Each structure stands twice: as C-alpha cells, then as structure tokens.
Amino acid sequence: MPPPPPSRPPPPRGPPPGGAGAGRRAWRRLRRRPSAVAAATVLALLVLLALAAPLLAQLTGQDPNTYHDDLVDSARGGVPLGSFGGISADHWLGVEPGTGRDLLIRLLYGARISLLVALGAVAVQMFVGVAVGLAAALGGRIADQIIGRSTDVMIALPMLVIGIALTAVVPPDFPRPLLLVLVIGLLDWGGTARMVRAQALALRGLDFVDAARLSGSGKLRIARRELLPSLAAPVITYAAIKVPTAIVAEASLSFLGVGVKPPTPSWGQMLSSAQTWFRADPAYVLLPAGLLFVTVLASTVLGDAVRTALDPREGSRLRVGTGKEHKA
C-alpha cells in the first residue's frame, strides 16, 4: 500500500495582502475602467478650475463680488440684458440677475467652497470614525456596547435638521466653511465607525495580531502598527463614497440659508437665490445645478470604481454568470 500523501500545512493567517504591489494592481484595475477614467478626469478638471479661480478672475478682469448695474434691466426687476443671461465677450456665462456679477467667476469660487467643505468634512468623518471604531473593537465588552449604542444614535440622528440648528446658533463671525466642515464631519461619522469596528473585529483574531499581543504590544500599538495598515483600503473606499454625500449636504445647508453667507459664493446658495429667477433667467438655475449634478455623479462613479479596484471580489460578484473572466 503506498504511503499516504503528506498533508499540506494550512495557509498562514496573516494580514491581508497589501503594500506597493496591491496598490499597483488596484491602480491598473482603476485605469482599465473607462467610467473611472472619465469621472477622475471630470473631477480633476473641476479641481483645477477651482484652484485657478483667482487667476481666471484676473485674466478676465472680473471679480466675484463686483456689481455691474449697467448689465441688468432695472425696469424688469434686474433681468440680465442680452440673450442667454447676458453672455458676452467679457462675461462668458452671463451675469447674475439683480446684481450683474460675473457668473463664471462666482461658479468657480463656489466650486472652491463646495469641494473644500466636502473634502474637509470627509477627513473629519474618517478621523473620528476610525478612532471610535478601533476603540470599540479593541476595548472591553462594556466599552464596545457603550460605543455601539452611541454610534447607533449618531446614525439615527437627522443630520440636516441638527446641522440647521447648530449653524443657526453659531455667532455670525465664525468662518462658515470651517463651521460646515465641523458640522457635517462630526454628525456623519457613525457609518465609518461601524464599518471600521466590523473590519477590526475580523482582523483581531488573526495570527499576526495575536503575535503582536503576545510580544507585549499594547492596544494602541496594535491599532497603529497592525490594524491601521490593513484598514487602509476599506477606509479609502468608504471615504471616496462619502464625498458626494458631503457635497450634497453642504449645498443643502447653503440652499436653506444656514450655510455659506453672502457675498461668499456657493452652489447651494446660488440655487437658493435662483428660485425667483428660474422663469426670467433659466441659465442662472441650470448652471449651478448642472455643475452640482456632474460633480456628485463623477464622485459617485469614481467612488464605486475605487471600491471595486481595491476589492476585486466586488467586481467578480457582478460578473457571475456572464462568462467573463476578471484579470487583475
């Protein structure tokens, strides 16, 4: 009788594969998705135009807060003179009804506010959510229950209503963009904390974490040296998905009049003031609404592509039954 084949040792239970190789593979997957490339191009163009807003204002000789009373028809309540909202060689997208301010420059400065608030709020959400999620996963049972119930309360709170209340009672001299970053970021970290806690609990039982614990590493060192590198991919993915939510939240608060205050331009604020002009000057409504729609759509598409690139199993699930092979 032949001897039985030697049994194979079980695969080592270590940290998930990562590092520079995993990053390059994710980058290759991302580049092979035309929708991701198009969304990234649109967002990069918007960011570039927003950063270049002061330069473009100097090149065109316009200012976001300079009134041009001679460009609006006072007899008709301030409707821009000329066709398509007052488009001319000096004002490429027309002027704002009632004030005559250049619409292109105000849209670009509004993009700076919207993108800055969204990225800052997501950064705050990720910082607080990761810290709370790791504390719940590495703390004791009582700490986990207390943090878990607190997280459930934060998720259940109506962020928009609480945001309106908080922004309404803050002194008017407090910087509004910073206030929006803090309000949106500190009210919407519950989902991040829950995701990080679930991932950390799954990683906590692996051998590399047990080895670090047996070597004398404390909880803070385990979180910093062992768990955080493995959590980078899901956290980045979740952050990319949360960016469009933060953009909509800023626009909603500014639309309701409790966000960015005039004369600082914001897309939500422009939409709020455009309510009375949508019949007389449709371009004043369509331009900020269109930019907001394109930005949110591109951010959503890119966030979904990042999720699939960092976790190819997501893409494989979508192709089950199609007969197409997924090559990493």
C-alpha positions, -999 to +999 in steps of 0.1 A: +000+000+000+015+034-010+021+058+018-005+085+023+004+118+007+018+143+031-007+167+044-003+203+034+001+228+062-028+253+065-021+287+050-007+312+074-032+335+089-016+368+084-025+403+074-043+407+041-021+413+011-012+449+007+017+472+002+030+487-030+021+456-051-015+457-041-016+495-048-002+490-083-027+462-090-056+485-078-043+513-100-042+491-130-078+479-124-088+515-120-072+526-152-089+498-172-124+512-163-134+539-188-161+552-165-135+557-137-111+575-160-138+598-173-150+605-137-115+612-125-109+635-155-140+655-148-132+659-111-096+668-118-108+695-143-132+709-117-105+709-090-080+726-114-106+753-124-115+759-087-078+763-078-073+786-107-103+808-099-082+838-088-060+836-119-090+833-142-106+863-124-075+884-132-073+872-168-110+880-175-109+912-154-138+902-133-144+898-096-169+875-079-183+903-057-183+933-081-217+946-090-225+957-126-258+976-125-254+986-162-257+949-172-292+943-157-325+957-167-338+976-136-372+982-153-377+944-154-366+937-119-329+931-126-331+906-155-297+905-173-295+924-206-289+904-237-296+869-246-288+837-226-284+855-193-262+883-206-234+862-223-208+885-239-171+886-246-165+899-211-189+876-193-186+841-209-215+825-189-235+857-184-242+877-153-261+872-121-297+886-121-302+916-099-265+923-093-247+918-126-219+899-110-199+876-134-215+842-132-184+822-144-162+836-117-188+831-090-193+794-101-156+788-099-153+804-064-184+784-054-166+752-065-138+760-042-162+762-013-181+731-022-150+709-028-131+723+002-161+717+026-167+682+012-131+670+014-126+686+049-158+671+062-149+636+049-115+639+065-131+647+099-156+618+094-127+593+087-106+605+116-134+603+142-150+572+127-117+552+126-108+563+162-142+553+175-144+521+155-110+509+167-118+519+203-150+497+201-132+467+186-102+468+210-120+479+241-138+456+265-173+443+262-188+472+282-169+498+261-180+481+229-217+482+240-215+519+250-197+529+218-221+508+197-252+524+212-237+559+208-229+551+171-265+539+166-277+572+180-255+592+157-266+572+126-303+577+136-300+615+141-313+636+112-281+653+101-297+680+081-321+691+109-293+691+135-270+709+111-296+736+106-299+740+144-262+742+150-254+766+122-282+789+132-269+794+168-232+799+160-220+835+160-221+850+125-184+860+126-173+823+129-159+811+095-188+794+077-167+770+056-150+757+088-183+755+106-198+734+077-168+711+078-172+705+115-210+701+114-210+677+085-180+658+097-190+654+134-226+644+126-219+618+100-191+596+113-214+568+125-212+547+094-174+549+093-172+538+129-195+508+123-175+497+092-141+501+110-154+482+140-166+453+119-133+451+099-112+454+131-131+426+148-124+404+118-087+412+119-083+410+156-085+372+156-057+367+130-023+353+139-003+385+133-024+404+158-021+375+183+017+375+178+019+413+184-002+409+216+020+381+229+051+401+222+039+427+247+024+453+224-004+474+239-037+481+223-026+515+209+005+500+193-016+471+178-041+495+164-013+517+149+011+491+136-011+461+128-047+471+122-045+505+105-024+493+075-049+466+069-078+490+072-064+515+047-082+500+017-118+499+032-113+533+047-102+549+014-131+532-003-156+545+022-141+580+021-145+581-017-181+571-014-188+597+013-175+627-008-207+631-029-228+629+003-208+657+018-211+679-013-249+675-012-250+682+025-231+715+020-253+725-009-284+717+011-274+738+041-264+767+019-296+763-001-316+766+032-297+798+041-277+784+071-245+776+052-221+799+034-232+835+038-231+862+011-211+876-005-191+843-005-204+823-034-216+787-031-235+765-055-262+758-029-265+795-021-268+803-058-295+778-062-314+793-033-313+828-048-322+814-082-356+803-071-371+836-081-353+838-114-359+804-130-385+818-154-368+851-163-332+836-165-331+798-166-293+797-171-289+811-135-306+779-123-292+754-147-255+763-144-250+757-107-275+728-107-257+712-136-223+716-120-236+701-088-251+672-106-219+665-126-197+667-095-219+643-075-222+619-104-185+619-111-177+614-074-202+585-071-188+568-102-152+572-090-160+560-055-177+529-069-147+523-091-122+527-063-142+502-042-141+476-070-104+482-077-094+478-040-116+448-036-118+428-069-142+404-053-169+431-057-163+431-095-163+393-096-197+392-079-211+415-105-199+392-133-212+359-120-230+341-148-216+364-176-188+340-186-162+369-184-130+363-166-116+390-144-079+396-147-062+415-120 
